[in-house]
Amino acid sequence: MGLSEDLVLAGTRRSPCPGADAVGAGWTAEARTLSLREHRPVRLEEVGKG
């Protein structure tokens, strides 16, 4: 890891990614994984966002 990541993990620096953005990225990843598995488009509402 780089210095910036170490400082965030140590709690001495704020994350450049706000919590809401991180949660949104997680829901997007879930939808993409399901889409890959099922070979179909997946809406974010299907995986819990909405």
C-alpha distance matrix in Angstrom:
0.0 3.7 6.7 8.1 6.2 6.7 10.2 10.9 10.3 12.4 15.0 15.4 14.6 16.0 14.2 15.2 16.4 19.6 20.4 23.2 21.1 18.6 21.7 23.3 20.4 20.8 24.5 24.2 22.1 24.8 27.5 26.1 25.7 29.3 30.5 29.2 30.8 34.1 34.4 35.3 34.2 32.8 33.2 30.7 33.6 33.8 30.4 31.0 30.4 33.8
3.7 0.0 3.8 5.5 5.5 6.3 8.8 10.2 10.9 12.4 14.5 14.1 13.0 14.7 13.3 13.9 15.8 19.1 20.6 23.4 21.2 19.2 22.7 24.0 21.4 22.3 26.0 25.5 23.8 26.7 29.2 27.8 27.9 31.5 32.4 31.3 33.2 36.3 36.4 37.1 35.7 34.4 34.5 31.9 34.9 35.5 32.2 32.6 31.6 34.8
6.7 3.8 0.0 3.8 5.5 5.0 6.2 8.7 9.9 10.4 12.4 11.2 10.5 12.9 12.5 13.5 16.0 18.9 20.6 23.7 21.9 20.2 23.6 25.3 23.0 24.0 27.7 27.5 26.1 29.0 31.5 30.4 30.6 34.1 35.2 34.3 36.1 39.2 39.4 39.8 38.2 36.7 36.5 33.7 36.5 37.3 34.0 34.0 32.9 35.9
8.1 5.5 3.8 0.0 3.8 5.4 5.2 6.4 8.8 9.9 10.8 9.8 7.9 9.6 9.0 9.7 12.4 15.3 17.2 20.2 18.4 17.0 20.6 22.1 20.1 21.4 24.9 24.8 23.9 26.7 29.1 28.2 28.8 32.1 33.1 32.6 34.6 37.4 37.6 37.7 35.8 34.2 33.7 30.8 33.6 34.6 31.5 31.2 29.8 32.7
6.2 5.5 5.5 3.8 0.0 3.8 5.4 5.1 6.2 8.5 9.9 10.2 8.8 9.8 8.3 9.8 11.5 14.4 15.6 18.7 17.0 14.9 18.3 20.1 17.9 18.7 22.4 22.5 21.2 23.8 26.5 25.7 25.9 29.2 30.5 29.9 31.6 34.5 35.0 35.3 33.6 31.8 31.5 28.5 31.2 32.0 28.7 28.6 27.5 30.6
6.7 6.3 5.0 5.4 3.8 0.0 3.8 5.5 5.1 6.1 8.6 8.8 8.9 11.0 10.6 12.8 14.7 17.0 17.9 21.3 20.1 17.8 20.9 23.1 21.1 21.4 25.2 25.6 24.1 26.5 29.4 28.8 28.6 31.9 33.4 32.8 34.2 37.2 37.9 38.3 36.7 34.9 34.6 31.5 34.1 34.7 31.2 31.0 30.2 33.3
10.2 8.8 6.2 5.2 5.4 3.8 0.0 3.8 5.5 5.0 6.2 5.3 5.4 8.2 9.0 11.4 13.8 15.7 16.9 20.4 19.6 17.8 20.9 23.2 21.7 22.3 25.9 26.5 25.6 27.9 30.7 30.3 30.5 33.6 35.1 34.8 36.3 39.1 39.8 39.9 38.0 36.0 35.3 32.1 34.5 35.5 32.1 31.4 30.3 33.2
10.9 10.2 8.7 6.4 5.1 5.5 3.8 0.0 3.8 5.4 5.2 6.0 4.8 5.8 5.8 8.8 10.6 12.2 13.2 16.7 16.1 14.2 17.2 19.6 18.3 18.9 22.4 23.2 22.4 24.6 27.4 27.3 27.6 30.5 32.1 32.0 33.5 36.2 36.9 36.9 34.9 32.7 31.8 28.6 30.8 31.9 28.5 27.7 26.6 29.5
10.3 10.9 9.9 8.8 6.2 5.1 5.5 3.8 0.0 3.8 5.4 7.7 8.0 9.1 8.7 12.0 12.9 14.3 14.4 18.0 17.6 15.0 17.6 20.3 18.9 18.7 22.4 23.5 22.2 24.1 27.2 27.1 26.9 29.8 31.7 31.5 32.6 35.4 36.5 36.7 35.0 32.7 32.1 28.8 30.9 31.6 28.1 27.4 26.8 29.8
12.4 12.4 10.4 9.9 8.5 6.1 5.0 5.4 3.8 0.0 3.8 5.6 7.6 9.8 10.8 14.2 15.7 16.8 16.9 20.7 20.6 18.3 20.8 23.7 22.5 22.3 25.9 27.1 26.0 27.7 30.9 30.9 30.7 33.5 35.5 35.3 36.3 39.2 40.3 40.5 38.7 36.4 35.7 32.3 34.2 35.0 31.5 30.6 29.9 32.9
15.0 14.5 12.4 10.8 9.9 8.6 6.2 5.2 5.4 3.8 0.0 3.8 5.6 7.1 8.9 12.5 14.0 14.4 14.7 18.4 18.8 17.0 19.3 22.2 21.6 21.7 24.9 26.4 25.7 27.4 30.3 30.8 30.9 33.4 35.4 35.6 36.7 39.3 40.4 40.2 38.2 35.7 34.6 31.1 32.8 34.0 30.6 29.3 28.3 31.0
15.4 14.1 11.2 9.8 10.2 8.8 5.3 6.0 7.7 5.6 3.8 0.0 3.8 6.9 9.6 12.5 14.9 15.6 16.7 20.3 20.3 19.0 21.7 24.3 23.6 24.2 27.4 28.5 28.1 30.1 32.8 33.0 33.3 36.1 37.8 37.9 39.3 41.9 42.7 42.5 40.4 38.0 36.9 33.4 35.3 36.7 33.4 32.1 30.9 33.4
14.6 13.0 10.5 7.9 8.8 8.9 5.4 4.8 8.0 7.6 5.6 3.8 0.0 3.8 6.5 8.9 11.6 12.6 14.3 17.7 17.4 16.4 19.4 21.6 20.9 21.9 25.1 25.9 25.7 28.0 30.4 30.5 31.2 34.0 35.4 35.7 37.3 39.7 40.4 40.0 37.7 35.5 34.2 30.9 33.0 34.5 31.4 30.2 28.6 31.1
16.0 14.7 12.9 9.6 9.8 11.0 8.2 5.8 9.1 9.8 7.1 6.9 3.8 0.0 3.8 6.3 8.5 8.9 10.8 14.1 13.9 13.4 16.3 18.3 18.0 19.2 22.1 23.0 23.2 25.4 27.7 28.0 29.0 31.5 32.9 33.4 35.1 37.3 38.0 37.3 34.9 32.5 31.1 27.6 29.6 31.3 28.3 27.0 25.2 27.5
14.2 13.3 12.5 9.0 8.3 10.6 9.0 5.8 8.7 10.8 8.9 9.6 6.5 3.8 0.0 3.8 5.3 6.7 8.6 11.8 11.0 10.1 13.3 15.2 14.5 15.8 18.9 19.5 19.6 21.9 24.2 24.4 25.3 28.0 29.2 29.7 31.5 33.7 34.3 33.7 31.3 29.1 27.8 24.5 26.7 28.3 25.3 24.2 22.5 25.0
15.2 13.9 13.5 9.7 9.8 12.8 11.4 8.8 12.0 14.2 12.5 12.5 8.9 6.3 3.8 0.0 3.8 6.4 9.4 11.6 9.9 10.1 13.6 14.5 13.7 15.9 18.7 18.7 19.1 21.9 23.6 23.5 25.0 27.7 28.5 29.0 31.2 33.2 33.4 32.6 30.0 28.1 26.8 23.7 26.2 28.0 25.3 24.5 22.3 24.7
16.4 15.8 16.0 12.4 11.5 14.7 13.8 10.6 12.9 15.7 14.0 14.9 11.6 8.5 5.3 3.8 0.0 3.8 6.4 8.2 6.2 6.3 9.9 10.7 10.1 12.3 14.9 15.1 15.8 18.4 20.0 20.2 21.8 24.3 25.1 25.9 28.0 29.9 30.2 29.3 26.6 24.6 23.1 19.9 22.4 24.2 21.5 20.7 18.5 21.0
19.6 19.1 18.9 15.3 14.4 17.0 15.7 12.2 14.3 16.8 14.4 15.6 12.6 8.9 6.7 6.4 3.8 0.0 3.8 5.6 5.4 6.4 8.8 10.1 10.8 12.6 14.7 15.5 16.8 18.8 20.4 21.3 22.9 24.8 25.9 27.2 29.0 30.6 31.1 29.9 27.1 24.6 22.7 19.3 21.2 23.4 20.8 19.3 17.0 19.0
20.4 20.6 20.6 17.2 15.6 17.9 16.9 13.2 14.4 16.9 14.7 16.7 14.3 10.8 8.6 9.4 6.4 3.8 0.0 3.8 5.4 5.0 6.2 8.6 9.8 10.6 12.5 14.2 15.3 16.7 18.6 20.0 21.2 22.9 24.4 25.8 27.2 28.8 29.7 28.5 25.9 23.1 21.2 17.5 19.0 21.0 18.2 16.5 14.5 16.8
23.2 23.4 23.7 20.2 18.7 21.3 20.4 16.7 18.0 20.7 18.4 20.3 17.7 14.1 11.8 11.6 8.2 5.6 3.8 0.0 3.8 5.4 5.1 6.2 8.6 9.9 10.7 12.3 14.3 15.4 16.6 18.4 20.1 21.3 22.5 24.4 25.9 27.1 27.9 26.3 23.3 20.5 18.2 14.6 16.0 18.4 16.1 14.2 11.7 13.6
21.1 21.2 21.9 18.4 17.0 20.1 19.6 16.1 17.6 20.6 18.8 20.3 17.4 13.9 11.0 9.9 6.2 5.4 5.4 3.8 0.0 3.8 5.4 5.0 6.2 8.6 10.0 10.4 12.3 14.3 15.3 16.4 18.3 20.1 20.8 22.4 24.4 25.7 26.1 24.7 21.8 19.4 17.4 14.1 16.4 18.5 16.2 15.2 12.6 14.8
18.6 19.2 20.2 17.0 14.9 17.8 17.8 14.2 15.0 18.3 17.0 19.0 16.4 13.4 10.1 10.1 6.3 6.4 5.0 5.4 3.8 0.0 3.8 5.4 5.1 6.3 8.8 9.9 10.6 12.5 14.4 15.3 16.6 18.6 19.9 21.1 22.7 24.5 25.2 24.3 21.8 19.2 17.9 14.5 16.8 18.2 15.3 14.6 12.8 15.8
21.7 22.7 23.6 20.6 18.3 20.9 20.9 17.2 17.6 20.8 19.3 21.7 19.4 16.3 13.3 13.6 9.9 8.8 6.2 5.1 5.4 3.8 0.0 3.8 5.4 5.0 6.4 8.7 9.9 10.7 12.5 14.3 15.4 16.8 18.4 20.1 21.3 22.7 23.8 22.6 20.1 17.2 15.5 11.9 13.6 15.1 12.2 11.0 9.4 12.4
23.3 24.0 25.3 22.1 20.1 23.1 23.2 19.6 20.3 23.7 22.2 24.3 21.6 18.3 15.2 14.5 10.7 10.1 8.6 6.2 5.0 5.4 3.8 0.0 3.8 5.3 5.2 6.2 8.6 9.9 10.6 12.3 14.3 15.5 16.4 18.4 20.1 21.1 21.8 20.2 17.4 14.6 12.8 9.3 11.7 13.6 11.2 10.6 8.1 10.9
20.4 21.4 23.0 20.1 17.9 21.1 21.7 18.3 18.9 22.5 21.6 23.6 20.9 18.0 14.5 13.7 10.1 10.8 9.8 8.6 6.2 5.1 5.4 3.8 0.0 3.8 5.5 5.0 6.2 8.7 9.9 10.4 12.2 14.3 15.1 16.4 18.3 19.9 20.4 19.4 16.9 14.6 13.6 10.7 13.7 14.8 12.2 12.6 10.8 14.0
20.8 22.3 24.0 21.4 18.7 21.4 22.3 18.9 18.7 22.3 21.7 24.2 21.9 19.2 15.8 15.9 12.3 12.6 10.6 9.9 8.6 6.3 5.0 5.3 3.8 0.0 3.8 5.4 5.1 6.3 8.7 9.9 10.6 12.5 14.2 15.4 16.6 18.4 19.5 18.8 16.8 14.1 13.5 10.4 12.9 13.3 10.1 10.5 9.9 13.5
24.5 26.0 27.7 24.9 22.4 25.2 25.9 22.4 22.4 25.9 24.9 27.4 25.1 22.1 18.9 18.7 14.9 14.7 12.5 10.7 10.0 8.8 6.4 5.2 5.5 3.8 0.0 3.8 5.4 5.0 6.2 8.6 9.9 10.7 12.2 14.3 15.4 16.4 17.6 16.4 14.1 11.0 9.9 6.7 9.1 9.7 6.8 7.3 6.6 10.2
24.2 25.5 27.5 24.8 22.5 25.6 26.5 23.2 23.5 27.1 26.4 28.5 25.9 23.0 19.5 18.7 15.1 15.5 14.2 12.3 10.4 9.9 8.7 6.2 5.0 5.4 3.8 0.0 3.8 5.4 5.1 6.1 8.6 10.0 10.4 12.3 14.3 15.3 15.7 14.4 11.9 9.6 9.1 6.7 10.3 10.8 8.7 10.2 9.0 12.1
22.1 23.8 26.1 23.9 21.2 24.1 25.6 22.4 22.2 26.0 25.7 28.1 25.7 23.2 19.6 19.1 15.8 16.8 15.3 14.3 12.3 10.6 9.9 8.6 6.2 5.1 5.4 3.8 0.0 3.8 5.4 5.1 6.1 8.6 9.7 10.5 12.3 14.2 14.8 14.5 12.9 10.9 11.5 9.6 12.9 12.4 9.8 11.8 11.6 15.1
24.8 26.7 29.0 26.7 23.8 26.5 27.9 24.6 24.1 27.7 27.4 30.1 28.0 25.4 21.9 21.9 18.4 18.8 16.7 15.4 14.3 12.5 10.7 9.9 8.7 6.3 5.0 5.4 3.8 0.0 3.8 5.5 5.2 6.3 8.6 10.0 10.7 12.2 13.8 13.3 12.1 9.4 10.2 8.4 10.9 9.6 6.6 9.2 10.1 13.5
27.5 29.2 31.5 29.1 26.5 29.4 30.7 27.4 27.2 30.9 30.3 32.8 30.4 27.7 24.2 23.6 20.0 20.4 18.6 16.6 15.3 14.4 12.5 10.6 9.9 8.7 6.2 5.1 5.4 3.8 0.0 3.8 5.5 5.2 6.0 8.6 9.9 10.4 11.4 10.2 8.5 5.7 6.8 6.0 8.9 7.6 6.2 9.3 9.7 12.4
26.1 27.8 30.4 28.2 25.7 28.8 30.3 27.3 27.1 30.9 30.8 33.0 30.5 28.0 24.4 23.5 20.2 21.3 20.0 18.4 16.4 15.3 14.3 12.3 10.4 9.9 8.6 6.1 5.1 5.5 3.8 0.0 3.8 5.5 5.0 6.1 8.6 9.9 10.0 9.6 8.3 7.2 9.2 9.2 12.4 11.2 9.9 13.0 13.1 15.9
25.7 27.9 30.6 28.8 25.9 28.6 30.5 27.6 26.9 30.7 30.9 33.3 31.2 29.0 25.3 25.0 21.8 22.9 21.2 20.1 18.3 16.6 15.4 14.3 12.2 10.6 9.9 8.6 6.1 5.2 5.5 3.8 0.0 3.8 5.4 5.1 6.2 8.6 9.7 10.5 10.4 9.2 11.7 11.5 14.1 12.1 10.2 13.6 14.6 17.7
29.3 31.5 34.1 32.1 29.2 31.9 33.6 30.5 29.8 33.5 33.4 36.1 34.0 31.5 28.0 27.7 24.3 24.8 22.9 21.3 20.1 18.6 16.8 15.5 14.3 12.5 10.7 10.0 8.6 6.3 5.2 5.5 3.8 0.0 3.8 5.4 5.0 6.0 8.1 8.3 8.6 7.0 9.9 10.4 12.3 9.5 8.5 12.2 13.8 16.4
30.5 32.4 35.2 33.1 30.5 33.4 35.1 32.1 31.7 35.5 35.4 37.8 35.4 32.9 29.2 28.5 25.1 25.9 24.4 22.5 20.8 19.9 18.4 16.4 15.1 14.2 12.2 10.4 9.7 8.6 6.0 5.0 5.4 3.8 0.0 3.8 5.5 5.3 5.4 5.1 5.5 5.5 9.0 10.6 12.9 10.6 10.6 14.3 15.1 17.3
29.2 31.3 34.3 32.6 29.9 32.8 34.8 32.0 31.5 35.3 35.6 37.9 35.7 33.4 29.7 29.0 25.9 27.2 25.8 24.4 22.4 21.1 20.1 18.4 16.4 15.4 14.3 12.3 10.5 10.0 8.6 6.1 5.1 5.4 3.8 0.0 3.8 5.6 5.2 7.2 8.6 9.3 12.7 14.0 16.5 14.1 13.6 17.2 18.2 20.7
30.8 33.2 36.1 34.6 31.6 34.2 36.3 33.5 32.6 36.3 36.7 39.3 37.3 35.1 31.5 31.2 28.0 29.0 27.2 25.9 24.4 22.7 21.3 20.1 18.3 16.6 15.4 14.3 12.3 10.7 9.9 8.6 6.2 5.0 5.5 3.8 0.0 3.8 5.8 8.2 10.4 10.5 14.0 15.2 17.0 14.0 13.4 17.1 18.8 21.3
34.1 36.3 39.2 37.4 34.5 37.2 39.1 36.2 35.4 39.2 39.3 41.9 39.7 37.3 33.7 33.2 29.9 30.6 28.8 27.1 25.7 24.5 22.7 21.1 19.9 18.4 16.4 15.3 14.2 12.2 10.4 9.9 8.6 6.0 5.3 5.6 3.8 0.0 3.8 5.6 8.5 8.9 12.6 14.6 15.9 12.8 13.2 17.0 18.6 20.5
34.4 36.4 39.4 37.6 35.0 37.9 39.8 36.9 36.5 40.3 40.4 42.7 40.4 38.0 34.3 33.4 30.2 31.1 29.7 27.9 26.1 25.2 23.8 21.8 20.4 19.5 17.6 15.7 14.8 13.8 11.4 10.0 9.7 8.1 5.4 5.2 5.8 3.8 0.0 3.8 7.2 9.2 13.0 15.4 17.2 14.6 15.4 19.1 20.1 21.8
35.3 37.1 39.8 37.7 35.3 38.3 39.9 36.9 36.7 40.5 40.2 42.5 40.0 37.3 33.7 32.6 29.3 29.9 28.5 26.3 24.7 24.3 22.6 20.2 19.4 18.8 16.4 14.4 14.5 13.3 10.2 9.6 10.5 8.3 5.1 7.2 8.2 5.6 3.8 0.0 3.8 6.3 9.9 12.9 14.5 12.2 13.7 17.2 17.8 19.1
34.2 35.7 38.2 35.8 33.6 36.7 38.0 34.9 35.0 38.7 38.2 40.4 37.7 34.9 31.3 30.0 26.6 27.1 25.9 23.3 21.8 21.8 20.1 17.4 16.9 16.8 14.1 11.9 12.9 12.1 8.5 8.3 10.4 8.6 5.5 8.6 10.4 8.5 7.2 3.8 0.0 3.8 6.7 9.9 11.8 10.5 12.0 15.2 15.1 16.2
32.8 34.4 36.7 34.2 31.8 34.9 36.0 32.7 32.7 36.4 35.7 38.0 35.5 32.5 29.1 28.1 24.6 24.6 23.1 20.5 19.4 19.2 17.2 14.6 14.6 14.1 11.0 9.6 10.9 9.4 5.7 7.2 9.2 7.0 5.5 9.3 10.5 8.9 9.2 6.3 3.8 0.0 3.8 6.6 8.3 6.8 8.3 11.4 11.6 12.8
33.2 34.5 36.5 33.7 31.5 34.6 35.3 31.8 32.1 35.7 34.6 36.9 34.2 31.1 27.8 26.8 23.1 22.7 21.2 18.2 17.4 17.9 15.5 12.8 13.6 13.5 9.9 9.1 11.5 10.2 6.8 9.2 11.7 9.9 9.0 12.7 14.0 12.6 13.0 9.9 6.7 3.8 0.0 3.8 5.3 5.5 7.5 9.5 8.8 9.5
30.7 31.9 33.7 30.8 28.5 31.5 32.1 28.6 28.8 32.3 31.1 33.4 30.9 27.6 24.5 23.7 19.9 19.3 17.5 14.6 14.1 14.5 11.9 9.3 10.7 10.4 6.7 6.7 9.6 8.4 6.0 9.2 11.5 10.4 10.6 14.0 15.2 14.6 15.4 12.9 9.9 6.6 3.8 0.0 3.8 5.3 5.6 6.7 5.4 7.0
33.6 34.9 36.5 33.6 31.2 34.1 34.5 30.8 30.9 34.2 32.8 35.3 33.0 29.6 26.7 26.2 22.4 21.2 19.0 16.0 16.4 16.8 13.6 11.7 13.7 12.9 9.1 10.3 12.9 10.9 8.9 12.4 14.1 12.3 12.9 16.5 17.0 15.9 17.2 14.5 11.8 8.3 5.3 3.8 0.0 3.8 5.5 5.4 4.8 4.7
33.8 35.5 37.3 34.6 32.0 34.7 35.5 31.9 31.6 35.0 34.0 36.7 34.5 31.3 28.3 28.0 24.2 23.4 21.0 18.4 18.5 18.2 15.1 13.6 14.8 13.3 9.7 10.8 12.4 9.6 7.6 11.2 12.1 9.5 10.6 14.1 14.0 12.8 14.6 12.2 10.5 6.8 5.5 5.3 3.8 0.0 3.8 5.7 7.2 8.1
30.4 32.2 34.0 31.5 28.7 31.2 32.1 28.5 28.1 31.5 30.6 33.4 31.4 28.3 25.3 25.3 21.5 20.8 18.2 16.1 16.2 15.3 12.2 11.2 12.2 10.1 6.8 8.7 9.8 6.6 6.2 9.9 10.2 8.5 10.6 13.6 13.4 13.2 15.4 13.7 12.0 8.3 7.5 5.6 5.5 3.8 0.0 3.8 6.1 8.6
31.0 32.6 34.0 31.2 28.6 31.0 31.4 27.7 27.4 30.6 29.3 32.1 30.2 27.0 24.2 24.5 20.7 19.3 16.5 14.2 15.2 14.6 11.0 10.6 12.6 10.5 7.3 10.2 11.8 9.2 9.3 13.0 13.6 12.2 14.3 17.2 17.1 17.0 19.1 17.2 15.2 11.4 9.5 6.7 5.4 5.7 3.8 0.0 3.8 6.1
30.4 31.6 32.9 29.8 27.5 30.2 30.3 26.6 26.8 29.9 28.3 30.9 28.6 25.2 22.5 22.3 18.5 17.0 14.5 11.7 12.6 12.8 9.4 8.1 10.8 9.9 6.6 9.0 11.6 10.1 9.7 13.1 14.6 13.8 15.1 18.2 18.8 18.6 20.1 17.8 15.1 11.6 8.8 5.4 4.8 7.2 6.1 3.8 0.0 3.7
33.8 34.8 35.9 32.7 30.6 33.3 33.2 29.5 29.8 32.9 31.0 33.4 31.1 27.5 25.0 24.7 21.0 19.0 16.8 13.6 14.8 15.8 12.4 10.9 14.0 13.5 10.2 12.1 15.1 13.5 12.4 15.9 17.7 16.4 17.3 20.7 21.3 20.5 21.8 19.1 16.2 12.8 9.5 7.0 4.7 8.1 8.6 6.1 3.7 0.0
